Amino acid sequence: MKLVWKLLLLLLSATPAVAQASVAPAHESRLGARPVISLPKAMGGGDPATVRRVAARASISQVSFEKFKVPIGKEPPLEGGVWYPAKDERSTQTSPWPGVTENARVGGNRLPLIVISHGGGASYAAHSDTAVALARAGFVVAAVNHAGDDQNDQSRVVELWRRPDQLSRLITYMLQQWPQHRSLDSRKVGAFGFSNGGFTVLVAAGGIPDLTRIGPYCQSHSDHDLCTGIRRAGLDPSNLPVHLPTKPWVRDRRIRAIVVAAPAFGFAFGRGGLASVRVPVQLWRAENDWHQPNPYYDEAVREALPLPPEYHVVPGAGHFDFLPPCDVGLAKAVPEICSDPDGFDRGAFHRDFNAAVVQFFRSHLSMEPH
């Protein structure tokens, strides 16, 4: 049965992925009239060029990367990677990312930590461009493969509660066991998530979803991807084989701010489910997300949050445009993830997107510009 569920949440997958869209404040939600919060005036009121200039002034030149493994009890350890500002020294080891070395010493002390949760069926490297941008700005950025819902294994994809627990274990590893953990400030921890990862960081910040909402949702929206995928897997959306553990949803109070892009299962929370999410939230929606149709995912989260998020709708973007631009080989292998609408420049969007993410975390984790 678990293998059958693989087909269901594969629809919410996010593999390292192509997009000119500007970072724009959202229009008023169809779910209500709560005002939308745009970028701070210090960032030019959301003007992308100003956002980039502010972020660039605070950037550093040297970034390094290293792999690690996070112990997780009786299961095989989680594979992960960390990007970080490095000391200004020569290194003969190069990483897969241009201008990024490997295994250098950390440059700095009391650095903030950002953990990344990838989308379904992806890997810790799925948001490497965002990770590098954050590391250049002075953050240490760590991510793991979500075992059971990564590019190598989706046999436990239905067990969504595993993801927040894995993210919390990553934070503990980075703050206590990572060989260079003394360079981190445990009071400055943020989290970034896309799609299934967006769901993950909402839970880690205090969200409690109600998965029984999937049945009624699919009764009303039988043509949506999630619901057609359930039926293709031979399952009844109103009678899904989900058996929650006693305390399924792990909250990590060390997380002080979150960035959420195109969160999966947004409709499953409601106001009660997100009532405990009191940290600052930057929320992103792709205007043309056919995969997770508006207003049932991002808008549903925005409306349910107890405090207004910094909210952005990306004109012309699709669901997978929050992934980096694809190289030629990947574009041929997975065109459904790599193809963009005419006129949408994913690379240009990511420059603005990454700059806005950097500034959000800088503002809410009390970082002083370098």
Buried (B, 14 or more C-beta within 10 A) or exposed (E): EEEBBBBBBBBBBBBBBBBBBBBBBBEEBEBEEBEBBBBBEEBBEBBBEBBBEBBEEBBBEBBBBBEBEBEBEEEEBBBBBBBBBBEEEEBEEEBEBEEBBBEBEBBBEEBBBBBBBBBBBBBBBBBBBBBBBBBBBBBBBBBBBBBBBBBEBBBBBBBBBBBBBBBBBBBBBBBEEBEBBEBBBBEBBBBBBBBBBBBBBBBBBBBBBEBEBBBEBBEEBEEBBBBBBBEEBEBEBEEBEBEEEEEBBBBBEBBBBBBBBBBBBBBBBBEEBBBEBEBBBBBBBBBBBEBBBBBBBBBBBBBBBEEEBBBBBBBBBBBBBBBBBBEEEBBEEBEEBBBBEEEBBBEBBBBBBBBBBBBBBBBBBEBEEE
